[in-house]
Amino acid sequence: MIALGLEGSANKLGVGLILHPPKGGAAHVLSNIRHTFNSPPGEGFLPKDVAKHHRSWIIRLLGQAIKEAGLRVEDIDCICYTKGPGMGAPLQSVAVAARMLALLWGKTMVGVNHCVGHIEMGREITGAQNPVVLYVSGGNTQVIAYASQRYRIFGEALDIAVGNCLDRFARTLRISNDPAPGYNIEQMAKRGMHLVDLPYAVKGMDCSFSGILASIDILAEKLEKNRDGWKDEFTDEVITKEDLCFSLQETVFAMLVEITERAMAHVGSSQVLIVGGVGSNERLQEMMGIMARDRRGSVFATDERFCIDNGIMIAHAGLLAYKTGSTTALEDSTCTQRFRTDEVFVNWR
């Protein structure tokens, strides 16, 4: 069976085609095309502008994906699209495109939960069996474990997501959004040497990032007023932008490692699977690996092809649902900004 996946919940528009062999076995990625809407340095992106980008690029990416896969329309069994969660206007643009293709080609539709798409693609690519999942992106921060045909949320961000925290600090520093603000923060952090004291906000199994962001924004403002650098009042070390990026990463990633370890202990798991855009951060993977090795466990993660939002993850999760008879009628092919991971009945496991 072959599925077409359309993803557009934020500023990435992805189109992917995947094949599930009839006798089982590993899925085959036939094409995985993506195009990103980037705003100028120091600015975020407005939903209406992202939606316009998706409408402008969807047909081009679709043609490119089908050509790269070497398929005909007749070969496709179902059309999968991101039902939510995400930004309203971009989600709506992709849902309209999915409906148009379903009507034009006479195909069945499958609405997919964005978070479940990340998890299932991560499991497929890495081979992780039954891991604790750390899902970290610009819009979501969740620690998840599977039980009784649902992905249960053990802990999450109480305010803004960790990716949003990093992206907004990149905006404060007026760092380029190309290829991604979080990636550019990561590269600057590699040159940081001094750890600045920041709030550490773990509350049980949950995290809070807004106070950390407010604190480091104050430090960035102080640095802006003292172009030659300023000294940390506790260590007397000269602090740079790179030090601030380093300190932010170390603090928020330590929080994520702590709550993930607690979830591993609770469910008795020795595996961690990191998914979502922030999951491609090498420092986060390194810190998680240190914790997992201390527990005689292992960490699974993918590269930016599958961590960052993409169409192939929607195609894969949608095809898993399609094979069990879960489809979406045309009149039900809506989208929603709020669609929790644990709302999905995982009838393929």
Order of alpha helices (4+ residues) and beta strands (2+ residues): beta-beta-beta-alpha-beta-alpha-beta-alpha-beta-beta-beta-alpha-alpha-beta-beta-alpha-beta-beta-alpha-beta-alpha-beta-alpha-alpha
